[in-house]
């Protein structure tokens, strides 16, 4: 007996799967951490926000992304602050940091602290994807598959 799946069920399944896949992407460790400014103490991850902030202020693109991501996701004891996240991520993205470009894409795709704008999300995802960022490639594909962009 053949098994038939309705078109609606298929669409719902794809949307649910995409949503589930998007969750780890937004919190993927490589999106917001670096081993150069973090330490592991007694099995507990202790991030040095002060060091990243100092490096970010000196123009270090990776540290700027790390600071921005902490504000974006409320990580490691840092209170969520979308305005600060955007400031630091834009500085990093302007220097070509693919992680920051992907994070900015997420801000626009989700409407986190900015007006939701899929065209802006696409722009940032494309910049990161062009550098080989797998998360950005997946995020861009999600927008296309769900008809949110062309």
N, C-alpha and C positions, 0 to 999 in steps of 0.2 A: 504494500500500500504506500503510494508516494506521499511525501510530507510537503504540504504547501504552506508558505509563510505569506501573510498578507503584506501589502506594500506599507501600510501604516505601521505594522509591527516591525518591519525592517527599518523604517525611518526612526522609530522610537528606540530600537536597539542600538542603532548607530549613534544616535544622539546621546544615549546613556553611556555607551562605551567611550565616546569622545569626551564626555564630561568627566568620567572616571580617569581617563588618561591625562586630562588637563590638570587634575589635582596634584599629582606628583610633580608635574612640570613646574608648577608655580612654587613649589617648595623644594625643588631639587637642590641638593647641597652645592653643586657647581655653579648655581645661579647666584649665590650670595656669599660664599666663603672662600677663603684662601688660607693655605697653611703657613704663609709667610707672616701673618699677623695674628695667628691663633696658637694656643697651646692646649695640651691635654693634661690636666692635673688630677691625679688619683682617679682616673677613669671618667672624670667629668670634663666635658668640653667647656673650656673657659676662653671666650673670645675677648680680644683686647680692642674694644671699641675706641678707646682713647688713641691707640696707635693708628688705627685705620683713619680716624678723624684727622689726626695730625698729618698723615700722609695725603689724605684727600685734599686738605687745605693747601698742601704743597703742589697739588696738581697730578698726583698719581691716579691714573684712570681706574685701575683695579680697586684701589682703596675707595675711590669715589663710588664705584658700583657697590662695594660692600656696605658702605655707610648708607647709601640710598636703599639698598635691599633690606637692611635692618629696619629702616623707617617704613618701608613699604609693607613688609610682612609682620612687623612687630617682633623681631627676633632678638634673642639673647638679652632680654631685659630692657630693650629699647622700645619705647611706646610708639605705636603706629602714628605716623605723621606724614600724610600723603604730600603735603606741600614741601616738606623737607626732602622726602623721597624723590620728588620730581626735580628739585634743584640739583641734587647730587647725581641722579641718573642722567640728566641732560648734560651735565659737565663731562661725565664719563663717556656718554654716547657721542658727544661732539668730538672726542678724541678717537673715535672708532671702536670703542669697546663693545663687542658683540653681546656680552652678557647684559650690559646696561641697555642696549638697544632692544633686546628681547624683553627686559623688564618694563621699559617704557611702552612697548607694544602691549604688554599685559595690562598696564594701567589704562590705556585707551580702549582696549577690547572689553575690559570689565567695568570701566567707568569709575575707577578707583581714584578719587580726588580730582578727576577731570571729567568733562562731558564725554560720555561714551561715543567713540568715533572709530568705526571700523576702518575707514580709509587711513586715518592716522596710525592705527594699529598695524595695518598692512605695510605702511611705509617703514615703520621701525622693524617689523619682522623681516621684511625684505632685506634691509641693510644687514641685519645679523645673519640671516640665512645665506646671503652672498658670501659671508666669511666662513661658512660651514657650520654654523651653530645649529645643532640638531633640534634643540628645543624650539627655536624660532621657525625652523622648517616645518616641524609638526604643528605649531600654532598657526602658521600661515595656511597650511593644508586644511586645518580644521575650519578656518574662516571660509575657505573656498568651498569645501565639501558641504557646508551648511548654508551656502548661498548668501553669506554675509558680505562677500566681496566678489569681484570678478577676477 
